[in-house]
Amino acid sequence: MTTTALTPTLRTPLIDRLLPVPNVALRTIVQVVLGVILLAALAQVRVVIGPVPITGQTFGVLLLAAVYGRSLGALTIVAYLSAGLAGLGVFTGGVGGLAVLSGTTVGYLAGFVPAALVVGFLAQRGWDRSFRSTAAAMVLGNAIIYLGGVTWLLRFAPDLQTALAWGLWPFIAGDLIKLAFAAALVPAAWRLLRR
């Protein structure tokens, strides 16, 4: 028996079709830089409602993961987090530096990488071709981000109910809207490319 039958085929990520640059190293650098810039810009879109603001970051993470695929998506998120921790003001409110590690949003930031891995993995298996499957992948990715965020908030909250009140319940409606928009964009881009 061959291992080919057991290993599902990875599909080309959408970004490689949208930005076809023959030089793989150059293409990767350009894609990562563009992704970091997009995430940094979306981080500045925020509504402060409590200890954790509503931002455009989750929209960006889920969209990049679906468009970039597992490896490039995770690499881009790691580059974004590294830039922020190195002191560049890419996080919400133009913040950067190691001081972020003592704040209330660290768990969400930490959840970005596994969320990108999962959403990107599913996208490369064809889950990015319809609204329904893209949305399902992104719901799973968002759940991973919430898990990291709420778990970290337990350091600051007196109990789980308070952590959920600070870091989950206020975000669900807005995140569903962001997720629906991102889940509509990716299959639409694939349809346009097929024309």
N, C-alpha and C positions, 0 to 999 in steps of 0.2 A: 504494500500500500504506500502511496506517495503522500508526502505532507501537503502537497498542493490542494488535495481534496479537503483537508482539515483547516486550511488557512484561507479565510475569506479575502477576496481581492480588494485592495485599497484603491479607491477611485482618486483621480486627480482632483485636488482641491480647487474650488471655484477661483481662487486668486490666481492660480497658474494659467487659467483661461482668460481672466480679465487683464492680467498684466504679464503677457508672455515676453520675457526677457531671456534670450538664449543662455547667457552666462549665469549658471546656477548660483554662484557666490554673490554676484552683483544683485541678482533678483532677490535673494534671501535678505541681503542687507537693506535694499530698498523697501521690501515688504515689511520688515521688522520696524524700520524707522517710521514708515507711514502708520503702522499700527500703534506705535508708542505715541506718536503725535495725535492720532485719533483718540486714544484713551485719555491722554492728558487734557485734550480739549473737552471731552465729555465729562471728565471729572470736575470741570469748572461749572457745569450745568448742575445747579444744586438748589434744593429747597430745605432749609433747616427746620426740622420739626421736633428735635430733641437731641439726645446724645449722639445719634447717628443720622446724618442728613440723607435725603433722597438725592441721588446723583444719576448721571448718565453712564457711569462706569459699568454697571451690570449689562446695560444695553450693548455697550462696546465690547465687553468681554464675550458675551454670547454671540454677537454678530461676527467678531473676529474669529472665534473658534469655528463657527460654521463655515466661514468663507476661507479661512487659512488651513483648516484641517488640524489634526492632533498635534503633530510635531511643531509646525511653524506657529500655530496658535499658542501653544504652551511656551515656546521660545519667546514669542512677542510679549506675553504676559510677564515672564521672568525678566525680560529686558526693561519693561515698564517699571516693575517693582524695584529692580536694581537701580534704575535711574532715580527713582524717588528716594530710595534709602541712601543713595550717594549724595543727596542734597539738592537735586534738581526739583523745582516746585511743580511736579506733575500730578500730585495728589490733590484732592478736593481743597479748595481755598488757596491753591498755589503753594501748598505745604510740601516740604521734602525734608529728608534727614532722618537720622536714627530715632529722634524723639517721637516719630510716628508710632514706633513699636510700643510705646506706653499708652497709646490712645485707645478709644473705644472701637475703632474701625479695623484693627489689625486682623481680626478673624475673617472679616469679609475679604480683605486683601489676600489673605492666605488661601481662602477658598477659590480665588480666581484661577489658580493654576490647575487644580484637579477638575474644576468645572470646564476649563478649556480643553483638557485632555479628553474628558468624557464626550463633550459636545463635538469636538473635532473628530474623535474616533467614530462616532455615529454618523457624522456628516460624510466621512470618507467611505462609509458603507451604504451610502445612498439615502440617508435620512434627511438630507438637505434638498430633496427634489420636490417635496410637496409641503404645503403649509402645515398639514396635520402632523406629519412625522418630524418636521423641523421644530414645530412648537413643542412636541413631546420631548425631543432632545434638549431643548432650551429650558423646559420646566425642570427636567432632571438637573441640568447645570445650575439653574437658579436655586434649587433645593440644596445643592452642595455648597453654594455660596452662603445661603442662610444658615446651614449647619455650622459652618466655620464661624460666622458672625455671632450667632446666638450663643454658641459654646464659649467664645471669647468674652462676650458680655456678662457671662456668669461670674467673671472676676469682679465686676463692678456692681452688679445687681444683687439685691438681697435674696432673690429666689428665681426659679425658672419662669414663673408667671410674669415677673417684672422684666426679665430679659426678653421674653417674647413680646411684651408690651412695648419695649424700647426698640427691639431689633427685628421683629417679624411682622406683626399685625399691621402697623402703619404703612408697610411697603408693598403689601400684596397687590392692591388695586393698581398702583402705579407700575409695578413690575409686570403685571399681566398686560398692561397697555404697551409698555416698552417691548416685551417679549412678542406680542402679536405683531407689532410693527417689524421687528427684526425677522420673525418667522415668515412674514410675507415678502420681505425684500429678497431673501436668498433664493427661494424657488423662482421668483420673478426674474432674477438675474439669469438663472439657468435657462428659463424659457426664452429669454431674449437671445442668449448665445446659440440656441438651437435654430434660430431663424436664418 
